[in-house]
């Protein structure tokens, strides 16, 4: 689990868009009727790729804070889409 985030541009502490990549090992249990139930899921690798503030839209000013409220590190900012990029 990631730490708590703070946007130093607008002061937001509660609303962020977070993009993560996860690699998991999971036991897939299908019922006779074909319904899937995932059991015993283990996260093998998880990385935060980007964090963007929902209030002001910036990712460059978002930082991870510790329980005492002190900033510890910047997080990757979301890369804006360029017009015409596919």
N, CA, C and O atoms as a GROMACS GRO file, in nm:
protein
  344
    1UNK      N    1   0.084  -0.118   0.000
    1UNK     CA    2   0.000   0.000   0.000
    1UNK      C    3   0.088   0.123   0.000
    1UNK      O    4   0.186   0.132   0.074
    2UNK      N    5   0.052   0.219  -0.085
    2UNK     CA    6   0.128   0.342  -0.093
    2UNK      C    7   0.100   0.429   0.028
    2UNK      O    8   0.000   0.410   0.099
    3UNK      N    9   0.188   0.524   0.052
    3UNK     CA   10   0.167   0.618   0.160
    3UNK      C   11   0.057   0.715   0.123
    3UNK      O   12  -0.008   0.701   0.019
    4UNK      N   13   0.036   0.812   0.205
    4UNK     CA   14  -0.064   0.915   0.180
    4UNK      C   15  -0.004   1.021   0.090
    4UNK      O   16   0.117   1.046   0.094
    5UNK      N   17  -0.088   1.084   0.008
    5UNK     CA   18  -0.041   1.185  -0.086
    5UNK      C   19  -0.084   1.325  -0.043
    5UNK      O   20  -0.183   1.342   0.028
    6UNK      N   21  -0.006   1.424  -0.087
    6UNK     CA   22  -0.040   1.565  -0.067
    6UNK      C   23   0.002   1.640  -0.192
    6UNK      O   24   0.111   1.618  -0.246
    7UNK      N   25  -0.085   1.729  -0.238
    7UNK     CA   26  -0.051   1.816  -0.350
    7UNK      C   27  -0.002   1.948  -0.292
    7UNK      O   28  -0.078   2.019  -0.228
    8UNK      N   29   0.124   1.979  -0.314
    8UNK     CA   30   0.178   2.103  -0.260
    8UNK      C   31   0.134   2.225  -0.340
    8UNK      O   32   0.154   2.338  -0.296
    9UNK      N   33   0.074   2.204  -0.457
    9UNK     CA   34   0.025   2.317  -0.538
    9UNK      C   35  -0.106   2.373  -0.482
    9UNK      O   36  -0.125   2.495  -0.477
   10UNK      N   37  -0.198   2.283  -0.439
   10UNK     CA   38  -0.329   2.332  -0.393
   10UNK      C   39  -0.364   2.288  -0.250
   10UNK      O   40  -0.463   2.335  -0.194
   11UNK      N   41  -0.284   2.200  -0.191
   11UNK     CA   42  -0.309   2.157  -0.054
   11UNK      C   43  -0.397   2.033  -0.041
   11UNK      O   44  -0.424   1.989   0.071
   12UNK      N   45  -0.442   1.975  -0.151
   12UNK     CA   46  -0.528   1.858  -0.149
   12UNK      C   47  -0.461   1.742  -0.074
   12UNK      O   48  -0.343   1.713  -0.094
   13UNK      N   49  -0.540   1.677   0.012
   13UNK     CA   50  -0.493   1.559   0.085
   13UNK      C   51  -0.583   1.437   0.061
   13UNK      O   52  -0.555   1.329   0.112
   14UNK      N   53  -0.691   1.453  -0.017
   14UNK     CA   54  -0.792   1.349  -0.020
   14UNK      C   55  -0.828   1.291  -0.157
   14UNK      O   56  -0.880   1.180  -0.161
   15UNK      N   57  -0.803   1.359  -0.268
   15UNK     CA   58  -0.851   1.313  -0.398
   15UNK      C   59  -0.738   1.308  -0.500
   15UNK      O   60  -0.682   1.411  -0.538
   16UNK      N   61  -0.705   1.185  -0.545
   16UNK     CA   62  -0.597   1.167  -0.643
   16UNK      C   63  -0.633   1.057  -0.741
   16UNK      O   64  -0.700   0.960  -0.704
   17UNK      N   65  -0.591   1.071  -0.864
   17UNK     CA   66  -0.599   0.964  -0.962
   17UNK      C   67  -0.465   0.894  -0.958
   17UNK      O   68  -0.361   0.956  -0.980
   18UNK      N   69  -0.466   0.764  -0.930
   18UNK     CA   70  -0.344   0.687  -0.915
   18UNK      C   71  -0.342   0.575  -1.018
   18UNK      O   72  -0.435   0.494  -1.024
   19UNK      N   73  -0.237   0.571  -1.101
   19UNK     CA   74  -0.219   0.465  -1.200
   19UNK      C   75  -0.116   0.368  -1.144
   19UNK      O   76  -0.003   0.406  -1.114
   20UNK      N   77  -0.157   0.240  -1.132
   20UNK     CA   78  -0.065   0.139  -1.082
   20UNK      C   79  -0.057   0.021  -1.179
   20UNK      O   80  -0.151  -0.005  -1.254
   21UNK      N   81   0.055  -0.048  -1.175
   21UNK     CA   82   0.071  -0.174  -1.248
   21UNK      C   83   0.089  -0.283  -1.144
   21UNK      O   84   0.168  -0.269  -1.051
   22UNK      N   85   0.013  -0.391  -1.160
   22UNK     CA   86   0.022  -0.503  -1.066
   22UNK      C   87   0.042  -0.633  -1.142
   22UNK      O   88  -0.015  -0.655  -1.248
   23UNK      N   89   0.123  -0.717  -1.084
   23UNK     CA   90   0.141  -0.853  -1.133
   23UNK      C   91   0.100  -0.944  -1.018
   23UNK      O   92   0.154  -0.934  -0.908
   24UNK      N   93   0.004  -1.034  -1.045
   24UNK     CA   94  -0.049  -1.117  -0.937
   24UNK      C   95  -0.048  -1.265  -0.975
   24UNK      O   96  -0.043  -1.302  -1.092
   25UNK      N   97  -0.053  -1.347  -0.874
   25UNK     CA   98  -0.074  -1.490  -0.888
   25UNK      C   99  -0.207  -1.517  -0.821
   25UNK      O  100  -0.225  -1.484  -0.703
   26UNK      N  101  -0.302  -1.578  -0.894
   26UNK     CA  102  -0.435  -1.598  -0.838
   26UNK      C  103  -0.489  -1.734  -0.881
   26UNK      O  104  -0.464  -1.782  -0.991
   27UNK      N  105  -0.565  -1.793  -0.790
   27UNK     CA  106  -0.634  -1.918  -0.818
   27UNK      C  107  -0.772  -1.882  -0.872
   27UNK      O  108  -0.852  -1.822  -0.801
   28UNK      N  109  -0.800  -1.918  -0.998
   28UNK     CA  110  -0.929  -1.891  -1.059
   28UNK      C  111  -1.018  -2.013  -1.043
   28UNK      O  112  -0.985  -2.122  -1.090
   29UNK      N  113  -1.131  -1.995  -0.976
   29UNK     CA  114  -1.225  -2.103  -0.950
   29UNK      C  115  -1.353  -2.074  -1.026
   29UNK      O  116  -1.427  -1.981  -0.992
   30UNK      N  117  -1.380  -2.153  -1.130
   30UNK     CA  118  -1.501  -2.138  -1.209
   30UNK      C  119  -1.606  -2.236  -1.157
   30UNK      O  120  -1.576  -2.353  -1.132
   31UNK      N  121  -1.729  -2.188  -1.140
   31UNK     CA  122  -1.839  -2.276  -1.101
   31UNK      C  123  -1.884  -2.356  -1.222
   31UNK      O  124  -1.843  -2.327  -1.335
   32UNK      N  125  -1.965  -2.455  -1.199
   32UNK     CA  126  -2.019  -2.534  -1.309
   32UNK      C  127  -2.099  -2.444  -1.404
   32UNK      O  128  -2.106  -2.471  -1.524
   33UNK      N  129  -2.159  -2.338  -1.349
   33UNK     CA  130  -2.235  -2.243  -1.430
   33UNK      C  131  -2.148  -2.142  -1.503
   33UNK      O  132  -2.200  -2.059  -1.578
   34UNK      N  133  -2.017  -2.147  -1.483
   34UNK     CA  134  -1.924  -2.058  -1.554
   34UNK      C  135  -1.890  -1.928  -1.484
   34UNK      O  136  -1.820  -1.845  -1.540
   35UNK      N  137  -1.938  -1.909  -1.361
   35UNK     CA  138  -1.906  -1.787  -1.287
   35UNK      C  139  -1.767  -1.799  -1.225
   35UNK      O  140  -1.732  -1.902  -1.167
   36UNK      N  141  -1.689  -1.692  -1.238
   36UNK     CA  142  -1.552  -1.690  -1.186
   36UNK      C  143  -1.549  -1.636  -1.044
   36UNK      O  144  -1.612  -1.534  -1.013
   37UNK      N  145  -1.474  -1.704  -0.959
   37UNK     CA  146  -1.443  -1.656  -0.825
   37UNK      C  147  -1.292  -1.663  -0.810
   37UNK      O  148  -1.233  -1.770  -0.826
   38UNK      N  149  -1.228  -1.550  -0.780
   38UNK     CA  150  -1.083  -1.546  -0.764
   38UNK      C  151  -1.050  -1.566  -0.617
   38UNK      O  152  -1.098  -1.493  -0.530
   39UNK      N  153  -0.966  -1.666  -0.590
   39UNK     CA  154  -0.927  -1.700  -0.454
   39UNK      C  155  -0.775  -1.698  -0.442
   39UNK      O  156  -0.704  -1.715  -0.541
   40UNK      N  157  -0.728  -1.679  -0.322
   40UNK     CA  158  -0.585  -1.686  -0.292
   40UNK      C  159  -0.501  -1.599  -0.386
   40UNK      O  160  -0.406  -1.647  -0.448
   41UNK      N  161  -0.536  -1.472  -0.396
   41UNK     CA  162  -0.460  -1.381  -0.482
   41UNK      C  163  -0.340  -1.326  -0.407
   41UNK      O  164  -0.353  -1.277  -0.294
   42UNK      N  165  -0.223  -1.334  -0.469
   42UNK     CA  166  -0.100  -1.283  -0.412
   42UNK      C  167  -0.042  -1.179  -0.505
   42UNK      O  168  -0.026  -1.205  -0.625
   43UNK      N  169  -0.010  -1.062  -0.452
   43UNK     CA  170   0.052  -0.957  -0.534
   43UNK      C  171   0.202  -0.986  -0.541
   43UNK      O  172   0.271  -0.986  -0.439
   44UNK      N  173   0.252  -1.009  -0.662
   44UNK     CA  174   0.393  -1.038  -0.682
   44UNK      C  175   0.475  -0.910  -0.702
   44UNK      O  176   0.589  -0.902  -0.658
   45UNK      N  177   0.413  -0.812  -0.767
   45UNK     CA  178   0.481  -0.685  -0.793
   45UNK      C  179   0.375  -0.577  -0.811
   45UNK      O  180   0.274  -0.600  -0.878
   46UNK      N  181   0.397  -0.461  -0.753
   46UNK     CA  182   0.305  -0.349  -0.769
   46UNK      C  183   0.384  -0.220  -0.772
   46UNK      O  184   0.468  -0.195  -0.686
   47UNK      N  185   0.358  -0.139  -0.873
   47UNK     CA  186   0.428  -0.011  -0.887
   47UNK      C  187   0.330   0.101  -0.914
   47UNK      O  188   0.237   0.085  -0.993
   48UNK      N  189   0.350   0.214  -0.849
   48UNK     CA  190   0.273   0.334  -0.879
   48UNK      C  191   0.341   0.401  -0.997
   48UNK      O  192   0.458   0.438  -0.989
   49UNK      N  193   0.266   0.417  -1.106
   49UNK     CA  194   0.322   0.477  -1.227
   49UNK      C  195   0.300   0.627  -1.232
   49UNK      O  196   0.388   0.700  -1.278
   50UNK      N  197   0.185   0.674  -1.185
   50UNK     CA  198   0.155   0.817  -1.190
   50UNK      C  199   0.049   0.852  -1.088
   50UNK      O  200  -0.040   0.772  -1.059
   51UNK      N  201   0.059   0.972  -1.032
   51UNK     CA  202  -0.041   1.026  -0.940
   51UNK      C  203  -0.073   1.167  -0.985
   51UNK      O  204   0.017   1.249  -1.006
   52UNK      N  205  -0.202   1.196  -0.999
   52UNK     CA  206  -0.247   1.329  -1.041
   52UNK      C  207  -0.349   1.380  -0.940
   52UNK      O  208  -0.437   1.306  -0.897
   53UNK      N  209  -0.338   1.506  -0.904
   53UNK     CA  210  -0.431   1.569  -0.812
   53UNK      C  211  -0.565   1.589  -0.881
   53UNK      O  212  -0.571   1.642  -0.991
   54UNK      N  213  -0.673   1.547  -0.817
   54UNK     CA  214  -0.806   1.562  -0.872
   54UNK      C  215  -0.854   1.707  -0.864
   54UNK      O  216  -0.939   1.749  -0.943
   55UNK      N  217  -0.803   1.785  -0.769
   55UNK     CA  218  -0.851   1.922  -0.752
   55UNK      C  219  -0.792   2.017  -0.855
   55UNK      O  220  -0.865   2.093  -0.918
   56UNK      N  221  -0.659   2.013  -0.873
   56UNK     CA  222  -0.596   2.111  -0.963
   56UNK      C  223  -0.541   2.049  -1.091
   56UNK      O  224  -0.500   2.121  -1.181
   57UNK      N  225  -0.539   1.916  -1.100
   57UNK     CA  226  -0.498   1.848  -1.222
   57UNK      C  227  -0.349   1.831  -1.242
   57UNK      O  228  -0.307   1.778  -1.345
   58UNK      N  229  -0.270   1.874  -1.148
   58UNK     CA  230  -0.125   1.860  -1.163
   58UNK      C  231  -0.076   1.729  -1.103
   58UNK      O  232  -0.136   1.674  -1.010
   59UNK      N  233   0.033   1.680  -1.157
   59UNK     CA  234   0.097   1.563  -1.100
   59UNK      C  235   0.236   1.598  -1.050
   59UNK      O  236   0.295   1.526  -0.970
   60UNK      N  237   0.288   1.709  -1.099
   60UNK     CA  238   0.424   1.749  -1.066
   60UNK      C  239   0.440   1.791  -0.920
   60UNK      O  240   0.552   1.786  -0.867
   61UNK      N  241   0.333   1.832  -0.854
   61UNK     CA  242   0.341   1.880  -0.717
   61UNK      C  243   0.293   1.780  -0.613
   61UNK      O  244   0.283   1.813  -0.495
   62UNK      N  245   0.262   1.658  -0.655
   62UNK     CA  246   0.213   1.556  -0.562
   62UNK      C  247   0.332   1.486  -0.498
   62UNK      O  248   0.427   1.446  -0.565
   63UNK      N  249   0.324   1.472  -0.365
   63UNK     CA  250   0.430   1.405  -0.292
   63UNK      C  251   0.371   1.306  -0.193
   63UNK      O  252   0.255   1.320  -0.153
   64UNK      N  253   0.449   1.208  -0.154
   64UNK     CA  254   0.409   1.111  -0.052
   64UNK      C  255   0.443   1.171   0.083
   64UNK      O  256   0.553   1.224   0.102
   65UNK      N  257   0.349   1.164   0.176
   65UNK     CA  258   0.376   1.215   0.311
   65UNK      C  259   0.370   1.101   0.411
   65UNK      O  260   0.301   1.002   0.389
   66UNK      N  261   0.442   1.116   0.520
   66UNK     CA  262   0.440   1.014   0.625
   66UNK      C  263   0.329   1.045   0.724
   66UNK      O  264   0.256   1.142   0.707
   67UNK      N  265   0.316   0.964   0.828
   67UNK     CA  266   0.209   0.980   0.925
   67UNK      C  267   0.217   1.113   1.000
   67UNK      O  268   0.116   1.164   1.047
   68UNK      N  269   0.336   1.168   1.011
   68UNK     CA  270   0.353   1.295   1.080
   68UNK      C  271   0.320   1.414   0.989
   68UNK      O  272   0.320   1.528   1.034
   69UNK      N  273   0.290   1.387   0.861
   69UNK     CA  274   0.255   1.494   0.768
   69UNK      C  275   0.373   1.554   0.696
   69UNK      O  276   0.359   1.656   0.627
   70UNK      N  277   0.489   1.493   0.710
   70UNK     CA  278   0.609   1.542   0.644
   70UNK      C  279   0.623   1.480   0.506
   70UNK      O  280   0.601   1.360   0.490
   71UNK      N  281   0.660   1.560   0.407
   71UNK     CA  282   0.682   1.510   0.272
   71UNK      C  283   0.806   1.424   0.268
   71UNK      O  284   0.909   1.458   0.327
   72UNK      N  285   0.798   1.310   0.197
   72UNK     CA  286   0.913   1.222   0.192
   72UNK      C  287   0.970   1.207   0.052
   72UNK      O  288   1.091   1.189   0.036
   73UNK      N  289   0.886   1.213  -0.050
   73UNK     CA  290   0.937   1.195  -0.186
   73UNK      C  291   0.830   1.235  -0.287
   73UNK      O  292   0.710   1.222  -0.262
   74UNK      N  293   0.876   1.282  -0.400
   74UNK     CA  294   0.783   1.310  -0.509
   74UNK      C  295   0.743   1.179  -0.574
   74UNK      O  296   0.819   1.082  -0.570
   75UNK      N  297   0.625   1.176  -0.631
   75UNK     CA  298   0.577   1.056  -0.702
   75UNK      C  299   0.572   1.087  -0.850
   75UNK      O  300   0.567   1.204  -0.888
   76UNK      N  301   0.572   0.984  -0.935
   76UNK     CA  302   0.568   1.009  -1.078
   76UNK      C  303   0.441   1.084  -1.117
   76UNK      O  304   0.331   1.047  -1.074
   77UNK      N  305   0.457   1.188  -1.196
   77UNK     CA  306   0.342   1.265  -1.244
   77UNK      C  307   0.284   1.201  -1.367
   77UNK      O  308   0.355   1.136  -1.445
   78UNK      N  309   0.155   1.217  -1.386
   78UNK     CA  310   0.091   1.168  -1.507
   78UNK      C  311   0.140   1.249  -1.626
   78UNK      O  312   0.157   1.371  -1.616
   79UNK      N  313   0.162   1.183  -1.736
   79UNK     CA  314   0.206   1.250  -1.858
   79UNK      C  315   0.084   1.291  -1.938
   79UNK      O  316   0.003   1.206  -1.974
   80UNK      N  317   0.068   1.420  -1.967
   80UNK     CA  318  -0.050   1.462  -2.042
   80UNK      C  319  -0.046   1.407  -2.183
   80UNK      O  320   0.061   1.394  -2.243
   81UNK      N  321  -0.165   1.376  -2.236
   81UNK     CA  322  -0.171   1.325  -2.372
   81UNK      C  323  -0.145   1.439  -2.469
   81UNK      O  324  -0.195   1.550  -2.451
   82UNK      N  325  -0.068   1.410  -2.571
   82UNK     CA  326  -0.039   1.509  -2.673
   82UNK      C  327  -0.140   1.496  -2.787
   82UNK      O  328  -0.175   1.385  -2.825
   83UNK      N  329  -0.188   1.608  -2.842
   83UNK     CA  330  -0.281   1.600  -2.954
   83UNK      C  331  -0.219   1.523  -3.069
   83UNK      O  332  -0.103   1.545  -3.104
   84UNK      N  333  -0.296   1.433  -3.127
   84UNK     CA  334  -0.249   1.355  -3.241
   84UNK      C  335  -0.169   1.232  -3.203
   84UNK      O  336  -0.134   1.152  -3.290
   85UNK      N  337  -0.140   1.214  -3.074
   85UNK     CA  338  -0.062   1.097  -3.030
   85UNK      C  339  -0.154   0.976  -3.024
   85UNK      O  340  -0.270   0.988  -2.985
   86UNK      N  341  -0.102   0.860  -3.064
   86UNK     CA  342  -0.183   0.739  -3.058
   86UNK      C  343  -0.119   0.637  -2.969
   86UNK      O  344  -0.172   0.528  -2.952
   0.00000   0.00000   0.00000
